[in-house]
Amino acid sequence: MNAVPLLSRLGIAVSALALIGADVPERERPAGMGVLCLGALLYISDIEARSCHAGMDPAWQERLSRYTERFDAYLIRNLPEGELGLRRFKEKQGLTPAVRPEICKADEENSFYDNFRKMDPAELDTAVDKALMRDGKPTFGDCL
């Protein structure tokens, strides 16, 4: 799956975030479910931050950087190939600045960076914590 269409699916992605953070009993949701989806969206936001908004809103960008570091660590621990698996995942999904030269052309409506930044920080923290709380096979889940 190519990650470029992700930018055009913002409504679906925001809905997916709501599902990831929903109060589903943890024992019913497999560990790792949705990690790739939320991680990909946050990786895109981080690319936007560094490529299009460098130096703006440093507190938000620091939080975003911490999120992506947590996803990196989770994926390294839980992908069979570790760091190589993480690198391959990011390359396959187009989650590197080199393959996203168009990223700064996104308008605010299609900007994951802007939309995540507008979220209640506690809600986003909770969604990230829930996604990463138990090690398991990382999947996209049903968010796409």
N, C-alpha and C positions, 0 to 999 in steps of 0.2 A: 504494500500500500504506500503510495506516495503521500508525504505529509503536506504538500502544497495545497491540496483541497481542504485541509483542516481550516485554513483561514476563512474559507467561504462557508464553513459550518459552525460559525460562532454560536448561533442559537442552540444548536444541538449540543455543543460543548458546554455551554453554561448550564443547560438542562442536565447534562451528564455530571457536572460538578455537584449539582443539587442531589442527584442520586447517590453519588459517592459519599456525600456527607449525611445522607438520610439515616434515620434511626432504624437500621436493619440490625437485628441481633447478629453480632459478629460471628457466632458459630454457624450461621446460615450463609454467610458470605465467605467464599473460599479466600484464604490468604493470597495476596497478590492480585486479586481481581480489580481491574481498573487502574492499576499502578502505571501501566504503559500509557494509558490515555491521559490521565492527569499529568503525568511526568512530561509527555510530549507537549501539552499545552503550556506548561510552565517553562519548558526549554525554549519554546517559540517566544514566550514573553521575555525571557532572559536575552535571547538574541535581539529582540526589538530594543530592549533596554540598552544594550551595549552598542548597537548599530545606529539607533535613531534618537536615543534620549540620553546619551552619555553625559554624566555629571548632573542631570536633572533629577530632583527628588531622591537624593542619596539614601535616605532612610528606607524607602520602598525598594530601591534597587539592591540594598544590602539584604533585606528580607528575601527578595526574589533569589538572590545568589545563594542564600542559606537553604532555601527550598531545593534548588537544583543540586546543590551539594548533597543533600539528604537523598534525593532520588538517585544520584550517581552511586552513592554508597550502597543503597538498597539493591540496585541493579547489579553492581559488581558482586555483591554477596549472593544474589539469587539467580543470576544467569549462569548457565553451565560454563561459559567461556570467560567469566569474570570481566576484567577490564576490556578484553578483546570483544566480548559480547556487547558491552556498553558502546564501544566505538562503532561496531557494526550496526547496532540498533539505530544510533544517531545518524549514521551515514545513510542507511536504508530509508529512514523516515525524513531525511532532509533537515535534520536538526543541528546543522552547523551553519555558521554565518556565511561560509563560502558558497553554499548552495541556495542561499536565500537573499540574493541581491535586491529582490523586489520588496523586501519586508518593510521598508520605510514608506512604501507607496500605499500601505493599508490606511484606510480612513479610520476615524475613531470607532465607528460601528464595527469594523472588522479587525480591530486591534486587540489581541489578547492582553497585551501589556496594559492598555488603558482600562479594559474591562475588569481585569483582575485587580488593578490598582483601586478601582472604585468599590470593590467588595469590602464588606466588613472584615477587618483583619482577623478577628476571632473566628469568623466563619471559615475563612480560607485556612487558618491554622488548624482548625478542627478537621477539615477535609484532608489536609496533608497528613496530619497525625493518624487519622483513621486508615488512610490508604497504606501507610508505611508501618503500622503498628505490629504486624505479624509477618515474619518472613514466609515466603512461598513463591511459587512459580508466577512471575509477572505476566499479566495478560492485559489486553485492552478492555476486557469486560464487555459490557453491552452499550458503551457510551457512544460508539460510532456506528 
